[in-house]
Amino acid sequence: MATYRYTECGLDNVIIHGVEFIVDDDGEQVVSIPNINGLHRAIAESILLRQASISGRELRFIRTEMGLTQAELAAIVHREPLAVSRWERGECPIDNNIEAIIRLVAMERLDIDTGHSVQELTGWCVPTAAEKPIDIDGHDPGHYHPMAA
């Protein structure tokens, strides 16, 4: 078992711990990641429950996991689709209040139980200087889950 930086999801800060490498037909070692849906849910949960602001790339990941277009997300938060596009590209920060609404909508749509109050969640929408790593426990591919910070 080893660690693997999972950049295929569009994020540079996802690290899966406990993955298995297999040898392909060309003799190269490649990672085996079964249950991609479960993995993406664990990544989304980690982003939504992290006590730091959501980056633009993480917002794009969450939006696509919810199955929303930029226009649909913009309608939910009463902004223009161009605003969502700018947030996702990192051209401007996401307003703290809008980020809190996005987190709450995502938790509802993805059926993620927070165990936290809305007041606590809004306190997590604080801008940070750098993206924090998203550590995922991959020892049981049938049940990926975020690792404790």
C-alpha positions, 0 to 999 in steps of 0.5 A, a space after each residue: 500500500 502506498 500514497 498517490 497524488 490523485 490529480 485526475 479529478 482536477 485538483 492538485 491537493 488530493 492525496 489517497 493513502 493506502 492505494 494499490 499499484 498494479 503492473 499493466 501490460 507494458 510492465 509499468 506500475 499504475 494505480 488501481 482506483 476502484 469505486 471512483 464515485 465513492 472516492 469523489 464523494 469522500 473528496 467532496 466531503 473533505 472539502 465541505 467539512 474543512 475549516 478553510 475557504 474553498 478554492 476555485 478549483 475545489 468549487 468547480 469540483 463540488 459544482 460538478 459533483 452536484 451535477 450543476 452547470 455554472 448557470 444553475 449554481 449562479 441562479 441558486 446564489 443569485 449571481 451571474 454565471 460569469 461570477 461563478 466562472 471567475 470564482 472557479 478560475 481564481 480571478 476573484 474570491 468567493 464572498 464568504 456568505 455565498 460560500 456558506 450557501 454553496 456549502 449548505 446546498 452541496 451538503 444537502 444535494 450530496 447527502 453529507 451529514 455535517 453534525 455542525 451548526 450553520 453558525 459553525 459552517 459559516 465560520 469556516 469560510 475564511 480565506 486562506 493563503 494556500 490550499 490545504 491537502 485533502 487526505 483520503 483513506 483508501 485502504 478500503 476502496 469500498 469505503 473511502 473517507 476523509 482522514 482526520 486533519 
